[in-house]
Each structure stands twice: as C-alpha cells, then as structure tokens.
Amino acid sequence: MRQGSVTRGTKSGTIAVMRRLALVFVSLLAGAACDDSVDVISRTDLVINTPVDGASVFSLTPMSFSATATNPVGITSIALQAGSVVVQTCPNTSDLAFTCTTMVNLPDIAAQIQNGMLHLQATATDAKKLTKTTGINVTVTPILVSFTAPVASGSPPLATVTGTGPIALSVQSELPVTSVDVTTSTGLPVVGNLSAGGPYSATLDWPVQVGIGMFTLDAKATDTQGHTGTASLALQVNCATDADCSPQVCCVSRGTCVGAGATTCQ
C-alpha cells in the first residue's frame, strides 16, 4: 500500500510541475507578443502615393514619385528606387508617419526603362532597423496626346457640341510627329493626317461629319519611329436645325432628331 501511495504522489507532483512549466511558457509567449523588442517582421504600412500603379507617364515631363510609411515605433528612412537606381533617400528622426517625395527626370534613368515599362520601388526602415518594401509598374510613353477642343466637363467628363466648331489637340513628342488622326470609336474617320508639325486643329461640321448623338473620339499620333500616343474624348453632338436631321426634324430643346411630322419632342 505504501509503495502505491508513493507512486501516485510522484505522478501527481510531476503533473503539477508540468502544469507550472506550461503556464510559465504561455506567459513568456504572451509577453513576447506584447514586447516590440522581439519583432522579426516589420509592422510598417507603406504605400506609393504617386504615380499610381499602371499609370502612363510622359518621358519628357518630370515625374512625381512619393511614398508614405507609418509604424508605431517610428520610421527612420524611406528610399525611393527607379529600376535599380535609388533616386531619393529621405532620413527621418521621430515621426511615426513619414512621406518621402522627389521629382524624377526620366531621361536621366532611360536605361532603367525596359520595353516602355518602369518599375518603381519604395523601402521604409523603422526604428528597429526592420524594412518594408513595396513596388509598382508604370508605362513610359514618348508621345503625349490630349484634346484641347472641344472642352469636356462634368463627371464623367463630356464635351457637348452643335453646328460648326473647332477640334484641337495638344501633341508632345520626343521625336518628330508624322501624323495625327481622329476617328470615332466605331472607326469612322473624323480628321485625317492633321498637319504633322502642328497646330493640330481643324473646323468640323459636327452633325455632318460625326452625326447626332453620343460618340467617343479617339486620337492617335505617330512619330518617325512608329511610336504612338492616344487620347479619347466623350462627345455629345446635338442638332440645331432640321437640316442637321434631314429627313427627320430637330427637337431643339433636347438636341435630338425625331421622326418627320412629329409635332412634339417625344
């Protein structure tokens, strides 16, 4: 009987010790989870503000490159990198949230642009010397095209025209431009081969050359090496007279064509 009691007592003691060790282990883990000094993964939130991922940037316009990092223990620096070139390093002393910004002259890093694509990367270092990195890709275009007339407004932007008026484009290019063409989204030519040296403009009879209704105008400029730049414009063409709608008639109040013989704008 005594031997059995000793055995049971030994087992109970062993179990008690194991339980105490388990509690100590759990306490150590809990303390480690609350102790910043044992971090092995950076808790930094890092975002590239500009440009946005997938953006198209013009090669001759300085590009704004900006990133913001936040960390509860503080950020000590942010490095901005284009391809393999570090274009800016911003040191920081104590801020928990910190932004680094620079302007990048794209011709200076032309070797980093591969097949028209440029990889941008930001790396933030926190007060514990842990790092966090994020990256995006942008398209670098050698031609920048935009519509300057007619002027679009509202959200989403829409240009409204009637009768006869101008169409004009701004075209910037590294190389000489050989052609500028404008078509509708259905492929209908609107303006072909505008003056290669500019100004890139013409006067259109909108109802005759485009039609009445909603359209999208697509402009394309081409340089001497075959590079192209494009731009689009949402367009509403309204009628002004019955001649714009023949053989239908113009509902002037709505700017739309209605069936011949209609007495009201239905």
C-alpha positions in Angstrom: 0.0 0.0 0.0 2.8 2.4 0.9 4.6 1.8 -2.4 1.4 2.5 -4.4 0.9 5.8 -2.4 4.4 6.9 -3.2 3.9 6.2 -6.9 0.7 8.1 -7.0 2.3 11.0 -5.2 5.2 11.1 -7.6 2.9 11.2 -10.6 0.8 14.0 -9.1 4.0 16.0 -8.4 5.2 15.5 -11.9 1.9 16.6 -13.4 1.9 19.7 -11.2 5.4 20.7 -12.3 4.5 20.2 -15.9 1.4 22.4 -15.5 3.5 25.2 -13.8 6.0 25.0 -16.7 3.3 25.2 -19.2 1.9 28.3 -17.5 5.3 29.9 -17.5 5.8 29.1 -21.2 2.4 30.6 -22.1 3.3 33.7 -20.0 6.6 34.1 -21.9 4.8 33.9 -25.2 2.2 36.5 -24.2 5.0 38.8 -23.0 6.8 38.4 -26.2 3.7 39.2 -28.2 3.4 42.5 -26.4 7.1 43.3 -26.5 8.2 45.3 -29.6 11.8 44.3 -28.9 11.1 40.7 -30.3 9.6 41.8 -33.6 11.1 39.9 -36.5 8.7 41.2 -39.2 8.2 45.0 -39.8 4.9 46.3 -38.8 5.3 49.2 -41.3 2.4 50.3 -43.5 3.9 51.5 -46.8 2.2 52.9 -49.8 3.4 54.6 -53.0 1.2 57.7 -53.4 2.3 58.9 -56.9 2.3 57.7 -59.5 -0.4 55.1 -59.3 0.2 51.5 -60.3 -0.3 51.1 -64.1 -0.2 54.8 -64.8 1.1 56.2 -68.1 3.8 58.9 -67.8 5.3 61.1 -70.5 9.0 60.7 -70.9 9.8 64.4 -71.1 7.7 65.5 -68.1 9.3 65.2 -64.7 7.5 62.5 -62.7 6.4 63.0 -59.1 7.4 59.9 -57.0 6.1 59.8 -53.5 5.6 57.2 -50.7 4.3 57.3 -47.2 5.2 54.9 -44.3 3.7 54.6 -40.8 5.0 52.5 -37.9 4.2 52.6 -34.2 7.9 52.6 -33.3 8.8 55.3 -35.8 10.2 55.4 -39.3 13.9 56.3 -39.8 14.1 56.5 -43.6 12.4 55.9 -46.9 14.4 55.1 -50.1 12.8 55.6 -53.5 14.1 53.5 -56.4 13.5 53.5 -60.1 14.7 50.3 -61.6 18.0 49.6 -59.9 18.7 53.3 -59.3 18.0 54.9 -55.9 16.7 58.3 -56.9 16.0 59.6 -53.4 16.6 58.7 -49.7 14.7 60.6 -47.1 16.0 60.4 -43.5 13.6 60.8 -40.6 14.1 61.3 -36.8 11.0 60.5 -34.9 7.8 60.7 -36.9 5.5 57.7 -36.8 4.1 58.6 -40.2 6.5 60.0 -42.8 6.4 60.9 -46.5 9.2 61.0 -49.0 8.8 62.8 -52.3 11.0 63.6 -55.3 10.8 64.6 -58.9 12.3 62.1 -61.4 13.7 63.3 -64.7 13.0 60.2 -66.8 15.7 60.8 -69.5 18.3 60.6 -66.7 17.2 57.0 -66.0 16.4 55.9 -69.5 18.5 52.7 -69.1 16.0 51.6 -66.4 13.0 51.8 -68.8 12.6 48.4 -70.4 10.1 48.0 -73.3 8.3 51.1 -72.2 7.9 49.8 -68.6 9.5 51.2 -65.5 9.5 49.5 -62.1 9.3 51.9 -59.1 10.0 50.7 -55.5 9.9 52.2 -52.1 11.7 50.8 -49.0 11.0 52.0 -45.5 13.2 51.3 -42.4 11.7 51.5 -38.9 13.4 52.4 -35.6 14.2 48.7 -35.1 16.1 48.6 -38.4 13.4 46.3 -40.0 12.4 47.1 -43.6 9.3 47.0 -45.6 9.3 47.2 -49.5 6.5 47.8 -52.0 6.6 48.4 -55.7 4.5 49.4 -58.8 4.9 49.5 -62.6 4.3 52.4 -64.9 4.2 52.8 -68.6 6.6 55.4 -70.1 5.3 56.9 -73.4 7.4 59.0 -75.8 4.2 60.8 -77.1 1.6 62.6 -75.0 -1.7 63.4 -76.7 -4.7 65.3 -75.3 -7.8 67.1 -76.6 -7.9 70.9 -76.0 -11.1 71.4 -78.0 -14.0 70.8 -77.6 -13.7 71.1 -73.8 -15.2 68.3 -71.7 -16.7 69.0 -68.2 -18.7 67.2 -65.6 -18.2 63.7 -64.1 -17.6 61.7 -66.1 -16.2 64.4 -68.5 -18.3 65.0 -71.5 -18.0 67.6 -74.3 -21.2 68.9 -75.9 -21.2 70.5 -79.4 -23.6 71.6 -82.1 -23.3 73.1 -85.5 -19.8 74.0 -86.7 -16.8 74.2 -84.3 -13.2 73.5 -83.7 -11.4 70.3 -82.8 -7.9 70.7 -81.5 -5.2 68.5 -79.9 -2.0 69.0 -77.9 0.8 66.7 -79.0 4.2 66.5 -77.3 6.8 64.0 -78.6 10.5 63.2 -78.2 10.7 62.7 -82.0 9.1 64.5 -84.9 5.4 63.6 -85.4 4.4 62.2 -88.8 0.6 62.0 -88.4 -2.3 62.8 -86.1 -5.6 61.1 -86.9 -9.0 61.3 -85.1 -11.7 58.6 -85.5 -14.9 57.7 -83.7 -15.0 54.6 -81.5 -16.6 52.8 -84.4 -13.6 53.6 -86.7 -15.3 56.4 -88.7 -12.6 58.9 -89.8 -13.3 62.4 -88.4 -10.0 64.1 -89.1 -7.1 62.5 -91.0 -3.4 63.4 -91.0 -3.5 66.8 -89.3 -0.6 69.0 -90.0 2.4 66.9 -88.8 4.2 70.0 -87.4 1.1 71.4 -85.8 -1.1 73.2 -84.9 -3.2 70.0 -84.7 -6.6 71.5 -85.3 -9.5 71.7 -87.7 -13.0 73.1 -88.0 -15.8 70.5 -88.2 -19.5 70.5 -89.1 -20.3 68.2 -86.2 -23.7 66.9 -87.3 -22.5 66.2 -90.8 -19.0 64.8 -90.1 -19.8 62.9 -86.9 -23.6 62.6 -86.5 -26.2 63.4 -83.9 -25.9 61.5 -80.6 -23.2 60.2 -78.2 -19.8 59.3 -79.5 -16.2 58.7 -78.4 -13.5 60.4 -80.3 -10.1 58.6 -80.5 -7.0 60.5 -81.4 -3.7 58.8 -82.4 -0.3 60.5 -83.0 2.6 58.7 -84.6 6.3 59.6 -84.6 9.1 58.9 -87.1 10.0 55.6 -85.3 6.4 54.3 -85.2 5.7 55.2 -81.5 2.1 56.1 -80.9 0.3 58.2 -78.3 -3.5 58.2 -77.9 -6.3 60.1 -76.2 -10.1 59.7 -76.0 -13.0 62.2 -75.6 -16.6 61.5 -74.8 -18.7 63.7 -77.1 -22.4 64.6 -77.3 -23.5 66.1 -80.7 -26.8 68.0 -80.6 -28.8 69.2 -83.6 -29.6 72.9 -84.0 -31.7 72.9 -87.1 -33.9 70.5 -89.1 -31.1 70.4 -91.7 -29.0 68.6 -89.2 -31.5 65.7 -89.0 -32.9 65.5 -92.6 -35.1 63.7 -93.4 -36.0 63.8 -89.7 -36.5 67.0 -87.8 -34.6 68.5 -84.9 -36.0 68.7 -81.4 -34.0 71.8 -80.5 -34.9 71.6 -76.7 -33.3 68.2 -76.5 -30.8 68.5 -79.4 -32.0 65.2 -80.8 -33.6 64.2 -84.1 -37.3 63.0 -84.1 -39.4 61.4 -86.8 -40.6 63.6 -89.7 -44.0 65.0 -89.0 -43.7 64.9 -85.2 -45.4 67.8 -83.6 -43.7 67.4 -80.2 -40.3 66.3 -78.9 -41.3 62.7 -77.9 
